[in-house]
Structure formats: structure tokens, C-alpha cells
């Protein structure tokens, strides 16, 4: 077991999957010779050769379409889209083909592919490079959406995604790539998909989110603890299918919920979680559901970027508002 950053953990998981299964291929723009724009595929070309690590043209729709074809023919492609802002070009292939292949063929074919892309802000990148567009994909039935929040979780969740028989959109928070190190055991152990992770237990308020904002949630929980408030921190991890049961169970105990994400407020995926709480969780709520999100604007790069993203102060303030009720 060695300390690794998230980008190193992704590289480890890809190499492990390729070593264990000859059907696993990696493809995308600059993933071979250059090792990927963030070096997430560094060393894979030298280790596995050009037959399994393919540099593609700058054509995101074609990358996704090629992956669908490869998956339908028995391969397990892992395609990289350089930035989330470029992933929208893949929606045609992901919605009309990847996510429908199993039902279209009545189960004769499946689409075991992974579409990886960095997402989110915090690195002062130019336009189209700092987007959190997960909500554009969450309304595609048949597409699983996974977002890791740490190196260890990135390693285990990516292995699980590659081994899954159906298509997965795997969103890697850009500002977490080299933000921290933690011990990662390269033993091939996957983490379960479709399950929230309780990162910190507490009985006063639930902080619910995914990806990079989980770090702010944990810091907010620590600040609240110093005020005598026990906040439970829930990493959603798999947005679709959503593990609503874990969130409902937490709110059943705390009676309060703060949902956090970098994407804009309106129609962000946090609204779906709030809707779940407004249904079967309604009678458990002691206060209105709070949402701490990006604003309904194009990411204001570069100088105002940090004001757009959820901060520890905003999360703590939302928790305090919730605690004033009941």
C-alpha cells in the first residue's frame, strides 16, 4: 500500500483492469504517447502497447460511438474525454445507443463501456474546462453515473465501473487530481456501486454531496463539531441509480439535510434528492431542505471562480439555518 493522488489512483486502476482482462482498452485524445492531458493514463502505452491504448482524433462523438461498437463486440473500452465541457458532444451516442443497447436487443447485447472525464472547477482553467454538467446525463435511463471523492474511492469505484456490464459515466473532480494523498492498495479490490458512503456519522444534520465538494462538507462538519453540532457526511458517489434509502435513513435520524454540489442550482441533481426527501422523507424533516450549489451562471472564470463554488462557510451557514427550525 502506497500513498497516491487521485490521478495516480486512476492510473493504477486502469493498469490493474488492463492486466486482469485483455478485453479492457483505453482510448481518447492524447491518452497514449502523452499519457492524457492530466497524465491519468501515464505509462499505459509502454506497458500494454498501441493495440490496447489508442490515441484518437479530436472527435468526442466518434470516441463515444467507437466505444459503443467495441463494447457491443465484447471489448470493455474505457474512453477519456479531456474535459466535461466537451462531453456534451457524446450525449447522442450515450443516450441513443450506449444506454439503450441492452433493451434494444432484448438482452442479447450489453454495453460494458466507461466514459471518463474530468469535471468541476477550482483549477482556473479556461471556458469549457471547469463545468459540472452531470445533470445533463442523469436523465438518461440505463446510464450509471459515478463520481469519486478521494484517491482510494477513485481506485475502487473505477474498477467497479470497468467491470460493470452496462455503460458508466465516470466523473473525476479535476481539483482533486493532485489535492491530496492517501494510502491506496493496488490489490484489485473494487468498491460497491450504487451505494452512498457515510464518511462521518452525526445525528443533528445530514450533509449530502459528491465529488470535490465532499472535502468542503467534511471541513464544514468539523467546524460544526466545534460548535457542538454533529453533522453526518454522506458521499453519494453513484448519482444514478441513486441510493435514496441511505439518504432517507440519515434524514430519518437527523431531520435536517443540506445538499451540496458544484453544478448550478436550477435543475441540478440536488433537486432530485430534495424531491426524494419531499416524498417518503417528508414526515422526517424538521426543517426545509437546504441546497448549497453553484450559481445559475456560466462559470465566472477566472477571478470569480471560487465565489461560484460551494464553500465551507456557505455549507456551515446552511446547516445553521436548518438547525434554527424545530
N, C-alpha and C positions, 0 to 999 in steps of 0.2 A: 504494500500500500504506500503510495506516494502522494504528496500534495500536488494538486493540479488546479489550473484555472478552468473556467467553463469551456473556453475554446480548446484547451488541451484535452478535456474530458470528452468533448465531441469527437475529436480526432481519435482518441483511444477507443471509443465505442464503434466508430466506423471501421477501424482496423480490426477490432475483435470480431465484428459481424462478418467482415470480408474473409477473415481467416477461418471462421467456423462454417461458412456457407458460400460455396463458389457461385451461387446464383446472385449474390449481392454485388451490384455495380454502383459506381459513383459517377455522376455526370453533372455538367454545368459549366458556366463560364469561368475559365481560369482555374478550375479545380485541380488540374493535373500538374503541369510544369510549374505554375506559380503557387500551388498549394492553397488556392482560394483567396479571396480578397481579404479575409481575416485570418488566413492560414489554418482554417479548420480542417483542411484535407492535406496538410503538410506531410510529405513523406509517403503518401499512399501510392503515387505513381511509381516511385522507385521500388516499392515493396511488391506491388501487385501487377504492374505493367499496364500498357495502353489499352489492352483488351478489356480491362475492368475499371479503369479510371479514364473517363472520356472528356476532353475539352470540347465544348460545343460552341457554335456561333452565338452571337448576341441576339437571342430569339427565345424569350421566355415561354411563349405559347408552344413553340416547337419542342422545347425541353420537356414541358409537361406532356405534350402529345406523344413524344418518343417514349417517355416513361410509361404511359398507359399501354402502348403497344408492347414494350418489353415485359411489363407485368402480366399482360394477357397471355404471353408466350412462355411464362414460367420463371422469368427472372424476378429479382427483387431490387429494382432500381431505387437509388437514393439520389434525388436531384437537388441541386443547390440553386436557389435564386439569390442573386447577390444582395438585394435589399428588398424589404417588404413593399416599398413603393412600386417595384417592378413586378410584384407577384400578381397584381390585378390582371395582367395580361394572360395569366394561366386560368382564370375563372372559367372560361369556356370549356377547356379540357377537363378541369376538375369537376365542374357541375354536370356537364352533359355526357361525360364519358367515364372518368375515374370513379365517381361516386355512384354511378348507375350501372356499372358493368355487371355486378352480381345479380341485380334484379332483372336487368335487360336480358340476361342469358339464363334466367331461372336457376341460378346457382351453378351453371356449368363452368363459368369463368369467374375469377375474382381479380382484384387489382391491388396486389401487395406492393404498393409503392409508397415512398416517403418524399414529400416536398419540403425541404428545409429552407428557411430564410431568416436572416437577422431581422429584428423588429425593434421598434421603440426608439426613443430619443436619449439624450444625455451625453452624446459624444461630439456635438457641434458639427454634425455632418451637413452637407447642402440639402436642398429640397429633394423630396422623394426618398431620402435616405434615413429618415427618422420617424417613420409612420407606424402607428399601431392600428392596423386595419383588420384585426381579427373578426370584427362583427360582420364584415363583408362575406366571410366564409362560413360563419356559424349557422347560416340559414340553408346550408347545402346538406340535405339528408344523405347519409351514407359516408360522409367525410368526418373522420375523427380529427380533433384539433388539440394539440398538446403544447404546453408552454413550461419549460423548466425554470426553476428559480435559484439554482445553485449548481456547482460542478458535479457533485455526487448525484443529484437528481437529474441533471442533464445526461450523464452517462447511462444511468439505469433506464430512464424514460426513452432515450433514443434507441437503445437495444430492444426495448419492448415494441416500439413503433416499427422498427425494421422487421421484427418477427411477426407482426400482426398481419392477418390475411387480407386486410382491406386498406384503402388509402388513408394516409395520415398527413396532415399539415403540421409540421414541427417548427414552432416559432422560437427562435433563440434570441433573448434580450441582448441587444448589442452592448449596452453599457455594463452588462455583467461578464462579458467575454474575458476581461482581464481585471475585473474589480476585486476579486478575492481568490484565495486558495483554500482548499480543504482536502483532507485525505480522500482519495478515490482508489478503490481496489479494482484493478483491471482483471476481474475474475469471470466476466461474462454474466454476472447476475443482473437481471432486469428488474425494474420496479413495476408494480401493477399499474396498468392504465385504468382510466375511468374511476379513479378514487381521489378524493381530496386528501391532503396530508395535514394533520394537526401539528403545527410546528411549535406551538406554545399553548398550554392549557390555561383557561381562566373562566370565571363564572359571571363576570359583570357585563362584558360586551364582546361581540364577535367582530373581528377584523377579517374581511374576506377579500382575497385578490389573487393575482397570478403574475408570474414573470418578475421583472425587475422591481416592481413596486412592493414586492414581499419584503425587501430589505427595509424600506421605509415603514412598513407595517410592524416589523419586529422592533425597530428603533422606537416607534410610537408606543408599542406595548411596554417597552422598558421604561419610557418616560411616564406612562400612566401608572406603572407599578410603583414608581417613586411617590406617586400621589395617592397610593392606596387602592388603585383600581386594577383588577385582574382581567386583562384582555386576552381572549383566545385568538390565536392567529391561524387562519386557515388558508393554505395554499391550494387553490382549486386545481391546478396542474392540468387536468383534462377538461377543456371547456365543453366539448361535445364528444360523447354523451356526458352530460353534467351529473355529478354525484350530488344531487339535491338532497338526498337523505342525510348526508353528513352535515350539510349546512343547516337543515331544518332541526337536526338533533342539537346542534350547538346553540341555535337561537331558542330552542325549547328550554335550554338551561339559562342562557343569558338574558333573553327577552329583548336584546338590542343588537343591531347589526350595522356596521359601516362597510360598504363595498368600495373597493379601490381599484382603479385601472387607469392606464395612461391614455387610452383612446378617448375621443370626445364624449361628452355626457349623453347627448341625444342619440337614442337607439344603440348605445354601447351595450356590450354583453352584460354589463352590470344591471341593465334594465330587466333582462330575463331572470336574473337571480332575484331581483326585487319582486318581480311578478310571482315567482315561486313562493316567496315569503308572504305575499299578499293573498295567496290561496291557502294551501294547507298549513302555512305557518302563521296565519293572521292572528289566531287566538293566543299565540305565544308571545306576540310582540307587546312590549311595554312602552315602546316609543316608535316614531316613524323611522323607516329605513333611511339611512344617510348614504349618499354617494359622493366620493372624492375622486375626481377624474380630471382628464384634460378638458380644456375649454372647447367650445364649439367653433373653433377657428382652425385654419391651416397652421401647422406647427410654426410658431413665430421665430424662425431661425435668424441669426444665431444667438443674439444677445438676450432675447426673452424666453429662450427655450426652458430654462429652469423654472420660470414662472408658470409655464403651461403644465408641467408635470406635477403629480401629487407629491406633496412634501410631508415630512414628519409633522410639521406644525399644523398643516391642514387636516391631517388624519386625527391628531390629538384634539383639535378643536371640534371636529365632527363627533368624536367619541364623547366629549364633554357635553355637547348639545343633546346627544342621546340620553346621557345619564341624568339630565335635568328633568326628564319625564318620569313619572311614576314613583 
